[in-house]
């Protein structure tokens, strides 16, 4: 029997117990990136929390299959079916073909995705692989009377639904009105403002790079249909959990439910898992602000990508998280201290299975209770402080890392072997110690204290001893 698992189901707007359709097995679909630009660290936060969800389900005893799409066509610059295709926009910006753009940014996405300790999905499917499936779904929706052709395009008719606003009527209506105000052009082909495109044949720009033959003319799919078709292709008519960021709730996920359940004739997905935004001091991170802060950029600035994962895990996935370099520095210090503590553990002795089982139970309780990763990290600290031998503590670190994926043992081994201190850092430390000694000789204690603080920010602790100044990474 799998451990009892609860999380916030956006569809029911409550934390509830998860019960998959097939006992012990979980099918999960997660919305992948639109590969027209780099994924910023806010996007990556969403994937870190999804990764933690999947690994927590596995830790609880479930067998999980995860499918993710890659959007390489059909996502317009406005989610309300207006503007230019994001892929074409990216190709124009960089003077490349759409497929060159898709390949470059897919590779860049997975470089950052992997760097923060995420496990790749079992299936990754680009939208351009599934054109026949999209056309078939549109044909069925037309036959059933849920779609119509207007101005050459095929639209889903939301007026045919009993309740289009499935997540939260008031919230979705409010977001719709914001979207309508923001749109500079309204699609006059639509019968209702909430209708959405299933297949384009005549768009507001004629140089769409990717087009396919269809019963309605040469064209390309709308954005929303790809997730429905790709999930059904690989997971069948039912999925247990659908994941995404909170900005996907409306209209993307609302539209997915509309077309999927109209096509299938039954409920499609019972549980919906959404992660909140990463903000900086100016608000939600987005690509429209200019320079994109990526995991690779953090790495170039000297941060271990797993420090960013640790930073994310210390917050709850349903809360907005504010990013700053000061906060990331604090996470780096805490991470380095953890690594130092693990590096001090000895491997001799036998594992105390009773203590191990007790702490594993506490850890499972944390991650299985609405994915409380910050509490799971607390359990890790408690285990390291526990009155038990090092062998047991090491076994617990390795056990917890199945979910946390911080590679604490690997980092600890590198530290023990002296691989964590590169020559440049060591030179900086020795120079700082010398500067501090000179400041103390000159009785400039304020500067001496400032140098100590500067070293602490870099994760280096110094101690004055009879043998001289000693330093260590923390």
Buried (B, 14 or more C-beta within 10 A) or exposed (E): EBBEBBBBBBBEEEEBEBEBEEEEEBBBBBBBBBBBBBBBBBBBBBBBBBBBBBBBBBBBEBEBBBBBBBBBBBBBEBBBBBBBBBBBBBBBEBEBEBBEBBBBBBEBBBBBBEBBBBBEBBBBBBBBBBBEBBBEBBBBBBEEEBBBBEEBBBBBBBEBBEEBBBBBEEEBBEBBEEBEEEBEEEBEBBEEBBBBBBBBBEBEEEEBBBEBEBEBBEBBBBBBBBBBBBBBBBBEEBBBBBBBBBBBBBBBBBBBBBBBBBBBEEEBBBBBBBBBBBBBEEEBBEBEEEEBBBBBBBBEEEBBBBBBBBBBBBBBBBEEBEBEEEBBBBBBBBBBBBBBBBBEBEEEEEBBEEBBEBBBEBBBBBBBBBBBBEBBBBBBEEBBEBEBBBBBBBBBBEBBBEBBBBBBBEBBBBBBEEEBBEEEBEEBBEEBBEBBBEBBEEEEEEBBEBBBEBBBEBBBBBEEEEEEBEBBBB
